[in-house]
Amino acid sequence: MKLVYTDVAIEDLKRLRAFIAAHNPPVAARVATELVGRIRLLPDFPEMGTPVELAPVPDSIRDIAFGRYVVRYSVHASAVIILRVWHGLEGER
């Protein structure tokens, strides 16, 4: 199964890393590496996340928390698509 990031998800990751880097650059690099590493697990375990109940097809869109960060993704037959990434204190995207 393929892993695909939307442009919005890529911008989310850049925004989060820049925010952390403004306060602590080494931590920003570590958090980014860990978050992307965990996201890479999703094609092998696409049902790890919790279905988003308000989605039109709840089983196809899921959220998973990695520490303080939430990743929203959709599951398809041949791909997992990363839709958004945010810090839990930012609220749902």
C-alpha positions in Angstrom: 0.0 0.0 0.0 1.3 3.4 -1.0 1.6 6.4 1.4 0.6 9.8 -0.1 0.6 13.3 1.6 -1.8 16.0 0.5 -0.3 19.4 -0.1 -2.1 20.7 3.0 -0.6 17.9 5.1 2.9 18.8 3.9 2.2 22.4 4.8 1.0 21.3 8.2 4.2 19.5 8.9 6.3 22.4 7.7 4.3 24.8 10.0 4.6 22.6 13.0 8.4 22.1 12.5 8.9 25.9 12.0 6.9 26.7 15.2 9.0 24.2 17.3 12.2 25.3 15.6 11.6 28.9 16.7 11.9 27.8 20.3 14.2 24.8 20.1 15.7 23.7 16.7 17.1 20.3 17.9 13.7 19.3 19.3 12.0 20.4 16.0 14.2 18.0 14.0 13.6 15.1 16.5 9.8 15.7 16.6 9.6 15.9 12.8 11.6 12.7 12.3 9.6 10.8 14.9 6.2 11.9 13.5 7.1 11.0 9.9 8.5 7.7 11.1 5.2 6.8 12.8 3.2 8.0 9.8 5.2 5.6 7.7 3.6 2.7 9.7 0.1 3.5 8.5 0.2 1.6 5.2 1.0 -1.5 7.1 -1.5 -0.9 9.8 -4.2 1.4 8.2 -6.8 0.6 10.9 -4.7 1.8 13.8 -6.6 5.1 14.0 -10.0 5.9 15.2 -12.8 6.4 12.6 -13.9 10.0 12.3 -17.6 9.6 13.0 -18.7 12.8 11.3 -17.0 11.8 8.0 -19.4 10.8 5.2 -17.9 7.3 5.3 -16.5 7.0 8.9 -14.4 3.9 8.3 -12.5 5.6 5.4 -11.3 8.6 7.4 -9.4 8.1 10.6 -7.5 10.1 13.2 -4.5 8.8 15.1 -2.6 10.5 17.9 1.2 10.3 18.1 2.1 11.9 21.3 0.6 15.5 21.2 0.1 15.3 17.4 -3.0 14.2 15.5 -2.8 12.8 12.0 -6.0 12.6 9.9 -5.8 10.2 7.0 -8.0 8.3 4.6 -7.8 4.7 3.7 -8.1 3.4 0.1 -7.5 0.0 -1.5 -4.1 1.0 -2.8 -3.1 4.0 -0.6 -3.2 5.7 2.7 -3.6 9.5 2.1 -2.4 11.8 4.9 -5.0 14.7 4.9 -3.9 16.9 7.9 -1.5 17.0 10.8 -1.9 19.2 13.9 -0.9 19.6 17.5 -3.7 18.6 19.9 -3.9 22.1 21.4 -4.7 23.5 18.0 -8.1 21.8 18.0 -9.5 19.6 15.2 -8.7 20.7 11.7 
